[in-house]
Amino acid sequence: MEQQTVRRPGWLVWSVLRSGILLVGLLFMNSFLVNTFLDTSAIWADDLRISQTLQFFLPLLLIFLEYWAYDFLRRLATANRES
């Protein structure tokens, strides 16, 4: 017989809140890293349009890559634990 886990009523709220806080923290960290990179790079600082586009899209792209890496490592860890 399969054992079911009993969850508290507010678990979804806390899960969404925790994910949102993590997402905002990653966005701030990635924005800081991208701005630091663009400030030190003389190539990208010449054209304002390119610089502003990179400042907007690179932190978002980094968030997707970070979540992908987290999911990949989590799946890898659970696969090693099961075998």
Backbone bond lengths (Angstrom), bond angles and torsions (degrees), N, CA, C in turn:
res aa  C-N    CA-C-N  psi(-1)  N-CA   C-N-CA  omega(-1)  CA-C   N-CA-C  phi
1 M - - - 1.443 - - 1.528 108.82 -
2 E 1.289 115.66 137.04 1.456 121.68 -176.53 1.523 110.49 -80.40
3 Q 1.323 115.27 134.44 1.455 120.12 -179.37 1.523 109.53 -91.29
4 Q 1.318 116.55 128.19 1.456 121.65 -179.62 1.515 109.45 -99.07
5 T 1.317 114.55 141.17 1.457 118.75 177.52 1.527 109.32 -89.81
6 V 1.283 115.10 137.81 1.462 120.93 178.58 1.522 107.65 -95.30
7 R 1.331 116.09 125.87 1.459 120.42 -178.41 1.513 109.35 -111.52
8 R 1.309 113.65 147.53 1.463 119.30 176.51 1.527 109.88 -69.85
9 P 1.325 117.69 156.21 1.471 120.06 -177.45 1.524 114.41 -62.46
10 G 1.327 119.19 -30.82 1.460 120.55 -175.14 1.517 114.48 -96.75
11 W 1.336 118.72 15.43 1.463 119.97 -175.29 1.520 112.04 -65.97
12 L 1.338 117.37 -33.07 1.460 120.50 -178.41 1.526 111.23 -69.36
13 V 1.317 116.30 -38.58 1.467 120.22 179.14 1.522 110.11 -62.12
14 W 1.323 116.94 -46.59 1.463 120.28 -179.36 1.520 111.64 -67.58
15 S 1.324 117.53 -33.92 1.460 120.64 177.81 1.526 110.95 -65.89
16 V 1.326 116.90 -44.49 1.464 121.06 178.57 1.525 110.41 -66.46
17 L 1.332 116.77 -40.76 1.462 120.80 178.91 1.527 111.10 -63.66
18 R 1.322 117.33 -43.57 1.466 121.34 178.91 1.529 111.03 -63.72
19 S 1.330 117.08 -42.31 1.462 120.48 178.24 1.525 111.35 -65.54
20 G 1.329 116.70 -39.08 1.465 120.41 178.73 1.514 112.40 -65.01
21 I 1.338 116.49 -42.73 1.470 120.15 178.04 1.521 110.53 -63.73
22 L 1.331 116.79 -41.29 1.461 120.51 177.37 1.523 110.98 -63.03
23 L 1.325 116.99 -42.55 1.458 121.39 -179.69 1.525 111.68 -63.71
24 V 1.326 117.30 -43.86 1.468 121.01 178.51 1.528 110.56 -65.00
25 G 1.333 117.20 -41.36 1.466 120.52 177.53 1.517 112.03 -62.19
26 L 1.333 116.64 -43.31 1.467 119.87 177.48 1.524 111.37 -64.71
27 L 1.325 116.88 -38.01 1.463 120.25 179.49 1.528 111.14 -64.09
28 F 1.336 117.20 -43.71 1.465 120.19 177.31 1.524 111.56 -64.00
29 M 1.330 116.73 -44.28 1.460 120.52 -179.43 1.531 110.73 -63.85
30 N 1.331 116.28 -44.64 1.461 119.86 -179.71 1.527 111.52 -66.47
31 S 1.323 117.10 -37.96 1.471 119.76 177.61 1.519 111.08 -63.77
32 F 1.325 116.34 -41.18 1.459 120.11 177.34 1.526 110.98 -62.81
33 L 1.337 117.03 -43.99 1.464 120.23 179.60 1.527 112.14 -64.53
34 V 1.322 116.93 -42.06 1.469 120.44 179.83 1.524 110.30 -66.73
35 N 1.332 117.70 -43.09 1.466 119.93 178.58 1.522 111.71 -63.63
36 T 1.323 116.98 -38.91 1.458 120.38 176.98 1.523 110.74 -63.76
37 F 1.328 116.30 -42.40 1.459 120.24 178.96 1.529 110.94 -64.14
38 L 1.325 116.64 -44.47 1.463 119.40 -178.09 1.520 112.14 -69.86
39 D 1.321 117.95 -31.48 1.470 120.27 178.23 1.529 111.39 -69.29
40 T 1.315 117.04 -33.64 1.467 119.76 -179.16 1.524 112.30 -85.03
41 S 1.314 117.40 -14.99 1.458 121.01 -178.33 1.522 109.73 -95.49
42 A 1.302 116.87 115.18 1.469 121.51 -179.50 1.523 111.76 -74.44
43 I 1.306 117.91 -22.02 1.469 120.98 -177.99 1.524 110.51 -67.28
44 W 1.350 117.22 -45.47 1.464 120.88 -175.62 1.524 112.01 -81.89
45 A 1.309 118.74 -18.60 1.467 121.09 -175.86 1.526 112.26 -75.83
46 D 1.307 118.41 -15.62 1.467 121.03 -177.47 1.526 112.30 -69.49
47 D 1.325 117.58 -44.29 1.463 120.76 -176.69 1.528 109.28 -102.90
48 L 1.324 116.40 117.53 1.460 121.97 -176.69 1.525 111.88 -66.50
49 R 1.334 117.41 -36.13 1.474 120.10 -179.16 1.519 111.56 -64.53
50 I 1.316 116.68 -42.58 1.465 120.41 178.93 1.519 110.09 -67.03
51 S 1.303 116.68 -42.94 1.459 121.22 -179.58 1.527 111.89 -61.22
52 Q 1.329 117.34 -45.31 1.458 120.35 179.85 1.523 112.25 -68.82
53 T 1.313 117.31 -35.76 1.462 120.47 176.97 1.525 110.80 -65.03
54 L 1.318 116.45 -43.60 1.466 119.74 178.16 1.522 111.62 -66.62
55 Q 1.329 117.59 -36.59 1.460 120.38 178.61 1.522 111.67 -65.80
56 F 1.318 118.01 -25.49 1.459 120.61 178.55 1.526 112.41 -86.96
57 F 1.335 117.42 -46.76 1.458 120.67 -171.06 1.534 114.24 -85.71
58 L 1.310 118.89 -34.58 1.461 119.75 -177.33 1.531 114.29 -62.87
59 P 1.340 120.70 -42.40 1.470 118.14 175.97 1.528 113.08 -62.11
60 L 1.330 117.82 -37.10 1.462 120.33 177.06 1.520 111.74 -66.72
61 L 1.317 116.50 -41.48 1.459 120.53 177.11 1.525 111.09 -63.38
62 L 1.319 116.63 -39.99 1.463 120.39 178.16 1.524 111.92 -63.80
63 I 1.328 117.96 -35.94 1.465 120.43 177.37 1.521 110.23 -63.42
64 F 1.331 118.20 -44.29 1.461 120.40 177.50 1.531 111.19 -62.12
65 L 1.320 117.00 -41.10 1.462 119.86 178.51 1.533 111.76 -66.37
66 E 1.320 117.25 -37.90 1.469 120.31 179.27 1.525 111.60 -67.39
67 Y 1.332 117.07 -42.48 1.459 119.59 176.66 1.522 111.16 -66.03
68 W 1.326 118.21 -38.64 1.461 121.21 177.11 1.526 110.36 -62.33
69 A 1.319 117.43 -45.05 1.463 120.94 179.67 1.531 110.51 -63.94
70 Y 1.333 117.51 -39.59 1.457 120.94 177.78 1.531 110.92 -62.48
71 D 1.337 117.12 -46.86 1.461 120.62 179.02 1.524 111.33 -63.52
72 F 1.316 117.02 -41.52 1.458 121.17 179.97 1.531 111.11 -62.28
73 L 1.328 116.45 -47.15 1.467 119.53 -179.73 1.523 111.74 -68.14
74 R 1.319 117.01 -33.91 1.468 120.03 177.70 1.525 110.94 -66.88
75 R 1.345 117.13 -43.76 1.465 120.39 176.83 1.521 111.11 -63.96
76 L 1.318 116.39 -38.58 1.455 120.59 179.10 1.527 111.26 -65.23
77 A 1.322 117.03 -40.24 1.457 121.24 179.58 1.529 111.57 -68.25
78 T 1.326 117.40 -40.37 1.462 119.30 179.13 1.524 111.73 -72.12
79 A 1.321 117.77 -31.74 1.472 120.04 176.61 1.517 110.64 -67.94
80 N 1.334 117.54 -38.31 1.463 120.51 178.49 1.526 110.86 -69.94
81 R 1.306 117.77 -32.64 1.460 121.66 -179.79 1.531 110.86 -71.76
82 E 1.330 117.38 -35.23 1.469 121.37 -177.81 1.515 112.65 -76.34
83 S 1.313 118.09 -28.39 1.469 119.80 -177.29 1.507 112.62 -88.84
